[in-house]
Amino acid sequence: MTSQQSTHPSTHSAFLTDVFPQVRRPDAGAVLISEWDAGSPEGRRAVVDGVARAWAETPLPAGFLSRVLFTGTDGTSVLNYAQWTSDTAHREFVRTEDTGLRERIAAVLAGVGDVGNTGPGRFRLYRSLPAEGVPGTPGCVVRVAFRTTGHEAARRLVDGLMDMFGGRQDGEGAFGSHFHISEDGRQVVNYSEWTSAEAHQRQVGSKLQDGGAVMGFLASLEGVEPLGFKRFVTPRGLVRA
C-alpha cells in the first residue's frame, strides 16, 4: 500500500489517507480504541465508509493525529484506532465540536443496526516490542485483548512478555507489538502489526499453542484474563503526516 497525500479539503492537507498509523510517534499522548460488530460484511463496509466520510468532512484541530478504521477478517468487526496529542486536546474537541459529527456517525451506526457502540476506551501506549529488519509495510493488525484488575497487573503482564521475548518481537512477518494500557488499568490491548493475516496465523500455529511458554506464562498471572485476538486489514482514515 502506497501512502498518498489526502485529496480532502484544505483543512486536511497535512494528512495522509488510508494508511497505517504511526503507533510510536512521540507526539501521541492519548489513544482511543473501540471495536464494533456490524453483523455482516455489508454492514462492516457501511460502518467503515460512513464513519471515515464523517471525519473527512470535519475540520480537525491541531491536537488530532489520526483516526483509522480497519475491517475485521471475521467479516463483521471494525476496529477504530485514534491518536491525539493529549487527553486534554481530545476532551476539548468533544466539548466544543459541532454536533454534526456525532449526528453523522450516529446515523451511520443506526443504519447498520446494533453494533455494540459503547464509545472508545482511553489508552496510553505503555511499551513496544519491535521486530528487526522486516521489509515493506504492515498489511494486518492483530488486536489482542486482556482484562486486568488494575495498573499493577497490567504492567506485570506487559513487562513479563517483554522479558520473555528479550525486548524483540520474533516471528516471520512480524513488524512489532504495541501494548496499550487503559486509563483505569483494567484493559490491555496489544496492537500487533504483521505483513499479512497468514503470517500471524503461522505464528499462532507454531508458538502460541496451549501448553507453550507464552500461554503458560499468561495462565500463571493473577489478575489477568486473556480475551483472545482478532485480525484486521484495509486501513481507512486520516493520519497527520
C-alpha positions as CSV (number, residue, x, y, z in Angstrom):
1,M,0.0,0.0,0.0
2,T,1.4,3.4,-1.0
3,S,1.0,6.5,1.1
4,Q,-0.5,9.4,-0.7
5,Q,-1.4,13.0,0.1
6,S,-5.0,13.5,1.0
7,T,-7.4,14.8,-1.6
8,H,-9.8,16.1,1.1
9,P,-10.4,19.8,1.6
10,S,-7.6,22.2,2.6
11,T,-8.3,21.6,6.3
12,H,-6.9,18.1,5.8
13,S,-3.9,19.0,3.5
14,A,-1.4,17.8,6.2
15,F,-2.9,14.3,6.3
16,L,-2.2,11.0,4.6
17,T,-5.2,8.9,3.8
18,D,-5.9,5.2,4.2
19,V,-2.5,4.3,5.8
20,F,-1.5,2.5,9.0
21,P,-1.0,5.0,11.9
22,Q,2.5,5.6,13.3
23,V,1.9,3.9,16.7
24,R,5.1,5.0,18.3
25,R,5.0,8.7,17.2
26,P,6.4,10.8,20.0
27,D,3.6,13.4,19.9
28,A,0.9,10.9,20.6
29,G,-0.1,11.4,24.3
30,A,-3.5,9.7,24.1
31,V,-5.0,6.8,22.2
32,L,-8.7,5.9,21.7
33,I,-9.6,2.3,20.8
34,S,-13.0,0.9,20.1
35,E,-14.5,-2.0,18.3
36,W,-17.8,-2.5,16.6
37,D,-19.7,-5.6,15.3
38,A,-21.5,-4.7,12.2
39,G,-23.1,-8.1,11.8
40,S,-22.2,-8.7,8.1
41,P,-19.6,-7.8,5.5
42,E,-22.1,-5.3,4.1
43,G,-22.6,-3.7,7.5
44,R,-18.9,-3.7,8.1
45,R,-18.3,-1.8,4.9
46,A,-21.1,0.7,5.6
47,V,-19.7,1.5,9.0
48,V,-16.1,1.9,7.8
49,D,-17.1,4.1,4.8
50,G,-19.7,6.1,6.7
51,V,-17.5,6.9,9.7
52,A,-14.5,7.7,7.6
53,R,-16.5,10.0,5.4
54,A,-17.9,11.8,8.5
55,W,-14.4,12.5,9.8
56,A,-13.2,13.6,6.4
57,E,-15.9,16.3,6.3
58,T,-14.9,17.6,9.8
59,P,-12.4,20.5,10.5
60,L,-9.8,18.9,12.7
61,P,-7.8,20.7,15.5
62,A,-4.0,20.6,15.8
63,G,-4.3,18.0,18.6
64,F,-5.8,15.4,16.3
65,L,-3.1,13.0,15.0
66,S,-5.0,10.1,13.4
67,R,-8.2,8.1,13.2
68,V,-8.0,4.9,11.3
69,L,-10.7,2.2,10.9
70,F,-9.8,-1.4,10.0
71,T,-12.0,-4.2,8.6
72,G,-12.0,-7.5,10.5
73,T,-11.1,-10.7,8.7
74,D,-14.0,-12.3,10.5
75,G,-16.4,-10.5,8.2
76,T,-18.2,-8.4,10.8
77,S,-15.8,-6.5,13.1
78,V,-14.5,-2.9,12.8
79,L,-11.5,-1.7,14.8
80,N,-11.2,2.1,15.4
81,Y,-7.7,3.4,16.5
82,A,-7.3,7.1,17.1
83,Q,-4.4,9.2,18.4
84,W,-4.4,12.7,20.0
85,T,-1.6,14.8,21.4
86,S,-3.2,14.6,24.8
87,D,-6.4,13.6,26.6
88,T,-7.0,17.4,27.2
89,A,-6.9,18.0,23.4
90,H,-9.4,15.3,22.8
91,R,-11.8,16.3,25.6
92,E,-11.7,19.9,24.4
93,F,-12.6,18.8,20.9
94,V,-15.5,16.8,22.3
95,R,-16.6,19.8,24.3
96,T,-16.5,22.3,21.5
97,E,-17.1,20.2,18.3
98,D,-20.1,20.8,16.1
99,T,-22.7,18.2,17.0
100,G,-22.9,17.4,13.3
101,L,-20.1,14.9,13.5
102,R,-21.7,13.0,16.3
103,E,-25.0,13.1,14.5
104,R,-23.5,11.8,11.3
105,I,-21.7,8.9,13.0
106,A,-24.8,8.0,15.0
107,A,-26.8,7.9,11.8
108,V,-24.2,5.6,10.2
109,L,-24.3,3.2,13.1
110,A,-28.1,3.3,13.4
111,G,-28.4,2.5,9.7
112,V,-26.4,-0.7,10.2
113,G,-28.2,-1.8,13.4
114,D,-26.9,-2.8,16.9
115,V,-23.1,-2.5,16.5
116,G,-22.4,-2.5,20.2
117,N,-21.1,1.0,20.3
118,T,-20.1,1.8,23.9
119,G,-17.8,4.6,23.0
120,P,-14.0,4.5,22.7
121,G,-11.8,3.4,25.6
122,R,-8.9,5.7,26.6
123,F,-5.5,4.2,26.5
124,R,-1.8,5.1,26.7
125,L,0.9,3.3,24.8
126,Y,3.0,1.6,27.6
127,R,5.7,-0.4,25.9
128,S,6.5,-1.7,22.4
129,L,8.1,-5.0,21.3
130,P,9.8,-4.1,17.9
131,A,11.0,-6.5,15.3
132,E,14.2,-6.1,13.2
133,G,14.7,-6.0,9.5
134,V,11.2,-6.6,8.3
135,P,10.9,-5.0,4.8
136,G,7.8,-3.3,3.4
137,T,4.8,-2.0,5.3
138,P,2.2,-3.8,7.5
139,G,-0.7,-5.4,5.9
140,C,-2.5,-6.7,9.0
141,V,-3.2,-5.5,12.6
142,V,-3.9,-8.1,15.2
143,R,-5.8,-6.9,18.3
144,V,-5.0,-9.0,21.3
145,A,-7.1,-8.0,24.4
146,F,-6.7,-8.7,28.1
147,R,-8.9,-7.9,31.1
148,T,-6.8,-6.9,34.2
149,T,-7.5,-6.0,37.8
150,G,-5.6,-2.7,37.7
151,H,-2.4,-1.0,36.6
152,E,-0.1,-3.3,38.6
153,A,-1.5,-6.4,37.0
154,A,-1.4,-4.7,33.5
155,R,2.2,-3.7,33.9
156,R,3.2,-7.1,35.2
157,L,1.6,-8.7,32.1
158,V,3.4,-6.5,29.6
159,D,6.7,-6.4,31.4
160,G,6.7,-10.2,31.7
161,L,6.1,-10.6,27.9
162,M,8.8,-8.1,27.1
163,D,11.3,-10.1,29.3
164,M,10.2,-13.4,27.8
165,F,10.9,-12.2,24.2
166,G,14.1,-10.3,25.2
167,G,12.7,-7.0,24.1
168,R,12.3,-8.0,20.4
169,Q,9.3,-9.4,18.5
170,D,10.0,-12.7,16.8
171,G,8.1,-14.5,14.1
172,E,8.4,-14.3,10.3
173,G,6.3,-11.4,9.1
174,A,6.1,-9.5,12.4
175,F,6.6,-5.8,12.5
176,G,6.1,-5.4,16.2
177,S,3.7,-5.4,19.1
178,H,2.5,-2.3,20.9
179,F,1.0,-2.7,24.4
180,H,-1.6,-0.1,25.5
181,I,-3.0,0.1,29.0
182,S,-6.4,1.7,29.6
183,E,-6.9,4.8,31.7
184,D,-8.3,2.8,34.6
185,G,-5.8,-0.1,34.3
186,R,-8.5,-2.7,33.6
187,Q,-7.7,-3.4,30.0
188,V,-4.5,-4.1,28.0
189,V,-4.6,-4.1,24.2
190,N,-1.7,-5.3,22.1
191,Y,-1.9,-3.7,18.7
192,S,0.4,-6.0,16.8
193,E,1.5,-5.4,13.2
194,W,2.2,-8.1,10.6
195,T,2.8,-8.4,6.9
196,S,-0.4,-10.4,6.5
197,A,-3.1,-12.3,8.4
198,E,-1.5,-15.5,7.1
199,A,1.9,-14.6,8.6
200,H,0.2,-14.2,12.0
201,Q,-1.7,-17.5,11.7
202,R,1.6,-19.3,11.1
203,Q,3.0,-17.7,14.3
204,V,-0.1,-18.9,16.2
205,G,0.3,-22.4,14.9
206,S,3.9,-22.7,15.8
207,K,4.4,-20.7,19.0
208,L,1.1,-19.8,20.6
209,Q,-0.5,-23.1,21.3
210,D,-1.8,-24.3,24.7
211,G,1.0,-25.7,26.7
212,G,3.6,-23.4,25.2
213,A,5.7,-20.9,27.1
214,V,3.6,-17.9,26.3
215,M,0.3,-19.5,27.2
216,G,1.8,-21.0,30.3
217,F,3.0,-17.5,31.4
218,L,-0.4,-16.0,30.9
219,A,-2.0,-18.8,32.9
220,S,0.3,-18.1,35.8
221,L,-0.6,-14.4,36.2
222,E,-3.0,-13.3,38.8
223,G,-5.4,-10.6,37.8
224,V,-5.0,-11.2,34.1
225,E,-7.7,-12.7,31.8
226,P,-6.8,-13.2,28.1
227,L,-9.8,-12.3,25.9
228,G,-8.4,-13.6,22.6
229,F,-7.5,-11.8,19.4
230,K,-9.0,-10.6,16.1
231,R,-7.2,-9.8,12.8
232,F,-7.9,-6.6,10.9
233,V,-6.9,-5.3,7.4
234,T,-7.5,-2.4,5.0
235,P,-6.9,0.8,6.9
236,R,-9.4,3.7,6.1
237,G,-8.9,7.1,7.6
238,L,-6.7,10.1,8.3
239,V,-3.1,10.2,9.6
240,R,-1.4,13.5,10.2
241,A,1.9,13.5,8.3
